[in-house]
Amino acid sequence: MSSKTLISLCRGNPSAFSAGRRTLATVRETSTTYIPSSQVPISHQTHQKPITKPKLLTSIILNRAPILTPTPTPFERAYYAYQARLRRALSNPFPYDFYFKQGSILETRFTLEERKRERIAFGREFGIADDLDKEKAAANRAAVEQLAEQEGESEEMMARVHPSDEARDYKSLDRKGKRNLYLLLQENEGIWRFPEGNVKKGELLHQAAQRDLLAECGEYMDTWIVSRNPIGHYRPPRKALSTGKPQPEEVAFLYKAHILAGQARPNPETVKDFAWLTKQEVESRVSEYYWHGVKDVLSDH
């Protein structure tokens, strides 16, 4: 379209030209430059609520690892017995006459132990026909027992059930030898929880965890914080202050730790009692909200 034609259209219809000017003005007004909020008057600024930082905590999951192997299931017992029979049936005879002097007590002990292993593998009736007379067999057993006592081999194995289990001593580290135990503290108000504490300004989380564990449980045990990184986190419920306003949000980072020696001696000013508990026993003592926050970091065995 030529300039002459545009001018003639504007003269014939002035309202179209004025509408065009209003359109251009509107576009210009909407495409204004950005003005920083610091230069905008306070009356024009929108009111924003101040952002409060959450309060950081560390909570230590102090663990006593199992000290006994788990009891084999019937299937595992049958599998191990079958494998023992296969190994003994396919293995070459042991040249005991090369390693032991003929007629010595060591040879007698090896013969008795070998006979016992064979009967475990092939049945109680195996090798009975090869036994000597009762007096000779009793003399051999007495000599072997005396040798074991002299060499300190007569110590009994640890019982599967400890006296602390029968006495229900929840403070003993010897209870529940086949299970993982966790240290739980009871506050003066009666609430059960794991050892925890605050994080100081400029302090690393794993350093705060070690300091809080020492402050809560005393210095009479050797512990090891497994990692610098937490294994999870937990958000305690927000409580109301005396003024009616809610407390700042809290976030507790969970750290895994092991006890190596010693025993916990909690601070009596803040802790009323303590107990070494399994996962199921922890569930029965803590609140439901607390349990759902920590249950996934505890072992079922």
Buried (B, 14 or more C-beta within 10 A) or exposed (E): EEEEEEEEEBEEEEEEBEEEEEEEEEEEEEEEEEEEEEEEEEEEEEEEEEEEEEBBBBBBBBBBEBBBEEEEEEEEEEEEEEEBBEEBEEEEEEEEEEEBEEEEBEBBBBBBEBBEEBBBBBEEEEBEEEEEEEEEEEEBEEBBEEBEEEEEEEEEEEEEEBEBBEEEBBEBBBBBBEBBBBBBBBEEEEEBBBBBBBBEEEBEBBBBBBBBBBBBBBEEBEBEBEEEEBEBBBEBEEEEEEEEEEEEEBBBBBBBBBBEEBBBEBEEEEBBBBBBBBBEBBBEBBEEEBBEBBEEBBBEE
